[in-house]
């Protein structure tokens, strides 16, 4: 029996198709459950298949001749309207804010950490800023005199002090030297770790982690013993006799710099080494085959790929080295002879606790905080202008 075309279909199904419905009544839509009617275009695609779209007049005539065509058309229109409403809701859902999509659940998980950070960070910073605007000396601490509001008086006194500007300049130069030395040594040793065998790599990692884990007071005391004028092995090896490294200003700063770099480079080394191991070996091999030297590979291949990691270690080093306190205080006995080795942290300590000028010491702390924030934000902004993803 030859298959006949469906009314209004406009196409003839292939002969011999066992799945083609026979007779004038059943269609593709009649086999579906109620409520799943498709639109006219979708129904055409289901009936016609690869034969192409059905002409509009034929489709309308077929719909008019089919039994129950009115109900089917109403169902199709209802499906079209429902589809349009669903798409509208989907488009609106895509414009919702992350808070509306995720609700308050992430903030509930973060609440304990935020409470701890608020107690350990926000409140002390608030108190530091508050005291910097007050006249707060030993008399106010003991209750002998009332606390008075000074406004910017402490800051005016601080900026008029010539010693403050000298200490600030020394702090900036010293911190910059420490940061550059720490990054250079840490990156060089990180590259070296990728070139040596397992046993030397393990020994270097253990030695570096031991230096990293040593407390600052202990490390400073050990370095003082190594460079002691009378019993230190360094003077004996170098033949310097009873030379005092902490007597001169620059030699004392150099000694402290060595200790700061010694206890800081392991962080840079381990972090950069982990980043190098994540770089595909094919990239490094291609650079070597092209004749690039180790310095060129680092400068042109590794450094650009490791820039996000280098940003992190640079900012961390700037913060740590700018607020060095323990090494200067222990190794120079509180700032050196006549304060020649003072940095801002030690200078603030002397003003706040040695001179009992707590308001002035708090003002120095606020200035340091603002400077570190400014340096960090400017550095990140410059990187964003260069198109870096952080």
C-alpha positions in Angstrom: 0.0 0.0 0.0 1.4 3.3 -1.1 1.8 5.9 1.6 -0.2 9.1 1.0 0.8 12.6 2.0 -0.7 13.9 5.1 -3.3 16.6 4.6 -1.5 20.0 4.3 2.0 18.5 4.8 3.3 19.5 1.5 5.8 16.6 1.3 5.7 12.9 0.8 7.4 10.7 3.3 9.8 8.1 2.0 8.2 4.9 0.8 8.7 1.9 2.9 9.0 3.8 6.1 7.4 1.5 8.7 7.1 4.2 11.3 5.0 6.6 9.1 1.5 6.8 10.5 -1.2 5.6 8.1 -4.6 7.1 7.5 -5.8 10.7 7.4 -6.2 11.2 11.1 -3.0 10.6 13.2 -0.3 13.2 13.0 3.0 13.8 14.9 1.2 16.1 17.3 -1.6 13.6 18.1 0.9 11.1 19.4 2.1 13.6 22.1 0.5 13.9 25.5 -1.8 16.9 26.1 0.0 20.1 27.1 3.1 19.4 25.0 1.8 21.0 21.7 4.5 22.8 19.7 4.3 26.0 17.8 3.6 26.0 14.1 7.3 26.3 13.2 8.3 23.5 15.5 5.4 21.3 14.3 6.5 21.9 10.7 10.0 20.8 11.6 8.7 17.6 13.2 6.4 16.7 10.3 8.5 17.8 7.4 12.0 16.8 8.6 14.5 17.4 5.9 11.9 18.1 3.3 11.9 21.8 4.1 9.3 24.2 5.5 5.6 23.9 4.6 4.0 26.8 2.7 1.9 29.0 4.9 -1.3 28.5 2.8 -1.0 24.7 2.8 -0.3 24.7 6.6 -3.4 26.8 7.2 -5.5 24.7 4.9 -4.4 21.5 6.6 -5.0 23.0 10.0 -8.5 24.0 9.0 -9.3 20.5 7.5 -7.9 18.5 10.4 -10.3 17.5 13.2 -9.7 19.4 16.4 -7.5 21.9 14.6 -8.9 24.7 16.7 -7.9 23.1 19.9 -4.5 22.3 18.5 -4.0 25.9 17.4 -5.0 27.2 20.8 -2.5 24.8 22.4 0.2 26.0 20.0 -0.5 29.6 20.8 -0.5 28.8 24.6 2.8 27.1 24.2 4.3 30.0 22.3 3.1 32.4 25.0 4.5 30.2 27.7 7.8 29.9 25.9 8.0 33.6 25.6 7.4 34.1 29.3 10.0 31.5 30.2 12.6 33.2 28.0 11.7 36.5 29.6 12.2 35.0 33.1 15.5 33.5 32.0 16.8 36.8 30.7 15.8 38.5 33.9 17.5 35.8 35.9 20.8 36.4 34.1 20.7 40.1 35.2 20.4 39.3 38.8 23.2 40.3 41.2 25.5 37.6 42.7 24.0 38.2 46.1 20.4 37.6 44.7 21.5 34.4 43.0 23.5 33.0 45.8 21.5 34.4 48.7 23.1 34.9 52.1 24.6 31.5 52.4 28.2 32.5 51.4 28.1 35.3 53.9 27.0 33.0 56.6 30.0 30.8 56.0 32.3 33.8 56.0 30.8 35.4 59.1 33.1 33.7 61.7 36.2 34.8 59.8 34.9 38.3 59.3 34.2 38.6 63.0 37.7 37.5 63.9 39.3 39.8 61.3 37.1 42.7 62.6 38.3 42.1 66.2 42.0 41.6 65.3 42.3 44.2 62.5 39.6 46.7 62.2 39.2 47.6 65.9 43.0 48.1 66.5 43.2 50.3 63.4 40.3 52.3 64.6 41.9 52.8 68.1 45.2 53.7 66.4 43.5 56.4 64.4 41.5 57.7 67.3 44.5 58.0 69.6 46.4 59.9 66.9 43.9 62.7 67.2 44.2 63.0 71.0 46.7 64.3 73.5 47.5 61.0 75.0 50.6 60.9 77.2 51.5 59.2 80.5 49.4 61.9 82.4 46.3 60.9 80.5 47.0 57.2 80.9 47.4 57.4 84.6 44.3 59.6 84.9 46.0 62.7 86.2 44.9 64.9 83.3 41.8 64.6 81.1 42.2 63.5 77.5 41.8 66.4 75.0 41.1 66.4 71.3 44.1 67.7 69.3 42.8 67.2 65.8 45.7 67.3 63.4 48.1 68.6 66.0 50.1 65.4 66.4 50.5 65.2 62.6 51.6 68.8 62.4 54.2 68.2 65.2 55.3 65.1 63.3 55.8 66.8 59.9 57.7 69.7 61.5 60.2 67.3 63.0 63.4 67.0 60.9 64.3 63.7 62.4 61.0 62.2 61.1 61.9 63.0 57.5 65.4 61.6 57.9 64.0 58.4 59.4 61.4 58.2 56.6 64.1 58.5 53.9 66.3 55.9 55.6 63.3 53.5 55.9 62.4 53.8 52.3 65.9 53.2 51.1 66.5 50.4 53.5 63.2 48.7 52.6 63.8 49.1 48.9 67.3 47.5 49.2 65.8 44.6 51.2 63.0 44.0 48.7 65.3 44.0 45.7 67.8 41.7 47.4 65.2 39.3 48.6 63.5 39.0 45.2 66.8 38.6 43.4 68.1 35.9 45.7 64.8 34.1 46.0 64.2 34.0 42.2 67.7 32.9 41.5 67.5 30.0 44.0 64.1 29.0 42.6 65.6 28.7 39.2 68.5 26.8 40.7 66.1 24.3 42.3 64.8 23.3 38.9 68.4 22.6 37.6 69.8 20.4 40.4 69.1 16.8 41.3 66.8 15.6 44.1 69.3 15.4 46.9 70.8 18.9 46.6 67.3 20.2 46.0 66.1 18.6 49.2 69.1 20.0 51.2 68.6 23.5 49.9 64.8 23.4 50.7 65.4 22.2 54.2 68.1 24.9 54.8 65.8 27.6 53.5 62.8 26.4 55.5 65.0 26.3 58.6 65.9 30.0 58.1 62.3 30.8 57.4 61.1 29.1 60.6 63.7 30.8 62.8 62.2 33.5 65.0 63.4 37.0 64.3 64.9 37.5 67.7 66.9 34.3 67.5 68.1 34.9 64.0 69.2 38.5 64.9 71.1 37.2 68.0 72.9 34.5 65.9 73.9 37.0 63.3 75.3 39.3 66.0 77.4 36.4 67.3 78.7 35.6 63.8 79.8 39.3 63.3 80.9 39.8 66.9 84.2 41.9 67.1 85.8 39.6 69.7 84.4 36.1 69.2 82.8 36.2 65.7 84.1 33.8 63.1 83.5 36.3 60.3 86.2 38.8 61.4 88.6 36.0 61.9 88.1 34.6 58.4 88.2 38.0 56.8 91.2 39.1 59.0 89.3 42.2 60.3 90.5 41.9 63.9 88.1 43.7 66.3 86.1 45.6 63.7 82.6 46.5 64.9 79.9 46.1 62.3 77.3 47.9 64.3 79.4 51.0 65.0 79.1 52.6 61.6 75.7 53.5 60.2 76.0 51.9 56.8 77.8 48.8 58.0 75.0 48.3 60.6 72.3 48.7 58.0 74.2 46.2 55.8 74.4 43.7 58.6 70.6 44.1 59.3 69.9 43.8 55.6 71.7 40.5 55.4 69.7 39.1 58.3 66.4 40.3 56.8 67.2 38.8 53.4 68.3 35.6 55.1 65.0 35.1 56.9 62.8 36.4 54.0 64.1 34.8 50.8 62.7 31.3 51.5 59.2 32.6 51.0 60.1 34.0 47.6 62.0 30.9 46.6 59.3 28.4 47.5 56.5 30.5 45.9 58.4 31.2 42.7 59.6 27.6 42.5 56.0 26.3 42.7 55.1 28.7 39.9 58.0 27.5 37.7 57.0 23.9 38.1 53.5 24.8 36.8 55.0 26.2 33.5 54.7 23.7 30.7 58.1 22.1 29.9 57.5 22.4 26.2 57.7 26.2 26.5 61.1 26.1 28.2 62.4 23.5 25.8 61.3 25.6 22.8 63.1 28.6 24.2 66.3 26.5 24.8 66.1 25.1 21.2 65.9 28.7 19.9 69.2 29.4 21.5 67.9 31.6 24.5 70.2 31.8 27.5 69.0 31.2 31.0 68.7 34.9 31.7 66.8 35.4 28.5 64.4 32.5 29.3 63.8 34.1 32.7 63.3 37.6 31.4 61.2 36.8 28.3 59.4 33.6 29.2 59.2 32.8 32.9 58.9 36.3 34.3 55.9 37.3 32.2 54.2 34.0 33.0 54.9 34.3 36.7 53.9 37.9 37.0 50.9 37.3 39.2 53.0 35.4 41.6 55.8 38.0 41.5 53.1 40.7 42.3 52.1 38.8 45.4 55.7 38.2 46.7 56.7 41.8 45.9 53.8 43.3 47.9 54.4 41.0 50.8 58.1 41.9 50.8 57.4 45.6 50.7 55.0 45.3 53.7 57.4 43.2 55.7 60.5 45.1 55.0 59.0 48.5 55.4 57.9 47.7 58.9 61.0 45.9 60.1 61.3 46.3 63.9 62.9 43.3 65.6 66.1 43.1 63.6 66.9 46.8 63.9 66.0 46.9 67.6 68.0 43.8 68.5 71.1 44.2 66.3 71.6 48.0 66.7 70.5 48.1 70.3 67.4 50.2 69.8 68.4 52.2 66.7 72.2 52.6 66.7 74.4 55.3 68.1 72.4 58.6 68.4 69.6 57.0 66.4 71.6 56.7 63.2 69.9 53.4 62.4 66.3 54.3 63.2 63.5 53.2 60.9 59.8 54.3 61.2 58.7 51.3 63.3 61.5 51.8 65.9 61.0 55.5 65.8 57.3 55.1 66.6 58.2 52.8 69.4 60.6 55.3 70.9 58.0 58.1 70.7 55.2 56.1 72.1 56.8 54.1 74.9 60.2 55.7 75.6 58.9 59.2 75.5 55.3 58.3 76.5 53.9 60.3 73.6 51.3 57.8 72.6 49.4 60.2 70.3 52.5 61.0 68.4 53.5 57.4 68.1 50.0 56.5 66.8 50.3 59.3 64.2 53.5 57.6 62.9 51.6 54.3 62.7 48.8 55.9 60.7 51.3 57.5 58.3 53.0 54.1 57.8 49.6 52.4 57.2 48.6 55.0 54.6 51.9 54.8 52.8 51.7 51.0 52.5 48.2 51.2 51.2 49.2 53.8 48.7 52.1 51.8 47.4 50.1 48.7 47.1 47.2 50.3 45.3 49.4 52.3 42.9 51.3 49.1 42.0 48.2 47.1 41.4 46.7 50.0 39.3 49.8 50.1 37.1 49.6 46.4 36.5 45.9 46.7 35.5 46.7 49.4 33.0 49.2 47.0 31.4 46.4 44.4 31.1 47.5 42.0 33.7 45.0 39.7 35.3 45.5 39.4 39.1 
